[in-house]
Amino acid sequence: MTFEKNTEALVKEAEAALADRFEKIDNIAFENTRWVMESFSRNRVSDSMFAGTTGYGYNDRGRQTLENVYADVFGAEAAIVRHSIINGTQAIAIGLYGLLRPGDILLSVTGKPYDTLEEVIGISGTPGNGSLADFGVGYRQIDLMPQEQGGGFDFPAIAGQLGDERVKVVFVQRSKGYMDRKTLSSEQIKELVTCVKSSRPDVFVFCDNCYGEFCQTKEPSGYGADLCAGSLIKNAGGGMALSGGYLVGSERAVELASYRLTTVGIGAEAGATLGQNRDLFKGFFYAPHTTAQALKTAALAAYMFEAAGFEVEPHFADERYDIIQQVRCGSPELLCAFCRGIQKGSPVDSFVTPEPWEMPGYSDKVIMAAGAFVQGASIELSADGPLRPPYTAFFQGGLTYESGKIGIMSAYDEMKKI
């Protein structure tokens, strides 16, 4: 694979400018790796735990220990980690249905949630399909403050809503998703927890933690969030998990979620692992390092495309609280070119040309580039975006910085053809 000389020169310029940022990313990865390894030692992880169970999966020491490790590392009281959870949306839905009851109100304090949750909540889709709304759960939302005012939580509005005793869950989406906003830090979510608990200790704070794991040295659950959920084919799976999702948080919140995962009275006590434990343990071991590779790749993309005249978020020198990099392409042609370039620079299916399509759960056509070893794995080199103005590419992943760099260079050259 060859690239234009100007592209190679820009990469060298970018890497020199990013040296300090890369060092900070590596330091975070080291601290997180140290914590993961200490947790493995404390929980006496052994080879015997890698064997799978079948049937009911009772007394699966590997599954139980893995969940203890997740809770430990994420600063939580309990955890559910299962290969059978198909994606982050299902993990979040398990938590929402577990915590909410008819007559309760779900309050989203980061504006409209990610597209795939709309039908779960019942703000779109067909009535009668089993949404939260069908079960009598109300929904309200509060937007984040405008970016010119810092883009943080609207605490006065949140406090006003907490006066309604029907509010049961305060929902926060850490990452930007397809929204044009900044990703939230764990410290910002700590402020939200303090605000909520100071007036309503009975309210659950639930964080969609997708894309944010291991970007900092402390997770929202370590700051008191009652429940955090995510996907194992994003950061936490380290590129090794073949599928799965997790929920971590307080003992009570995780217990309620477990009853939705299986059934009341069984909860997290059952669930055959079918030989998946080894990859889930190994993936969590890799996760801090693999996340760092994705963060470096995102920072490189920010520098190169900003240098080419595109608007990017975050800026290349900014602190990063998730692995997502936005590039505002400005036209459907450039967005599609970006995704074609990522696909060409991928290790799998590099010969495939991505096209926009009506993807289930999304309101607009979406184009996705995903030359991944695991289908849809966002921690691997991938890019996607809805075909709506300003035609933003959402880039994430890179199992290694070297392969991520190749993907970015490929996308850069492809866009220069338009």
Steps between C-alpha positions, in 0.01 A plus 500: 500500500648832391403856590566841354825660617314799638289267712808327644657838574187616682502185714856572614404857581197378695693244703754763602222734613322217684800370696385646833141387447614147414710489817197594712291231330772242570516605866125447539530158334779407741300598809192315376704191409657500846155514658370217278799279583467569873133407478583176318739419785256595777229285341742209445433467128622158389510279192225282645255791456534498121304176458144553382178377654182382330133476590406717796858601567466482877820538704699633205810629684634668189182701444471596864865606522485699177202692636689563825795635300276738301340629818839541664667685212197722432464593867158336531333263744383244245506419130338295227728398210347271238599397148129453424419874520507594132594869521513812713137585422382168646719548809346844555148367436555224757591767753208729416239225513655374822486834681174652373139413587161616365441860600870579535671768292829462318685833488773532239732788591719490188224570251361235268674165550679309227281411201463129583345580840210700356283194443603351836373814675199537271569843352495339156394167353171312504285510816441156646847363420601495866669835553530658843213729401281195435558400863399840631847648549516872428788679334642850529826651382720795582757615249857574594600864528604668171862442402578869541398458866718196552264226380450358850191395692212741551494453877215746578273320251601160639431610856159623390409161352617314809216666691267258322496180708424296189852558363674168567799490264728782389665386177828639368667414171872550553603493136373731228340224292379673183455831681716804430626548855794427725537170680459516878777419744461274801548807719206677337284195563618507864352853524172367362495217756559752780218721371251214476586322823504818707125541449381155386712212637233259371555594135727277291768672291555285190792563262531378143877444518550380141829611341624654826655211691869538590530847346556626855627334816157500665160402364164666584410202720804587710340839564169361616298436183249228594531321168731517198458292187705431190594261224782245500573560131595854591772602747443252782539192281847604392449371147478139625132462593291348223180653641355613829412780735534602864322688777680618814383703798340478840401158629127583488503652152695206357268256676194664344667494158587133544133416550427654161797317345371160614200487734404601852643253749787391273668826402875474445533157665468314169627530146724257316820653364546244219878539484505879471669577834856492371436766234304720742776489763770553237304783338460682831874457558570655158232770534707788647772458235258447211299805604822702499570390143155622397550833681830559320341418166217746570746776594694442178177524299411827675833658412504389136143592410513830684815578304303419183238761590227285655332572833582232756389416853697451720799715405821297470642639826180463706448257787307200373221331693398251232654348189276683249634762262263721302596631157238733349526412134244754375353290220371145448768442237783581741342298780475197272858555381623505860328169570628346176853593601463346844367181342791486254742542790346220706645151549173321416273558198725776367363430151141585602346840416268623778171654394233688700207284610192512719645336809249367759462737795614814315283780361735590211700295256836411652829418333735273690856390437598202711782278381505315829583151625183518713191629321412851619785522751545872563836451673632385163557742215158633404313811391138582449260788473140586418433663164372827641665844525775578589592150376725412788723195503528335840830316508612260770728211577824352381624181664852632449614855441695385194193351331291798607752735340475309174122532508516874561750551219278300267195711591700822455615401151151386401345834598760691301358337186164675541 
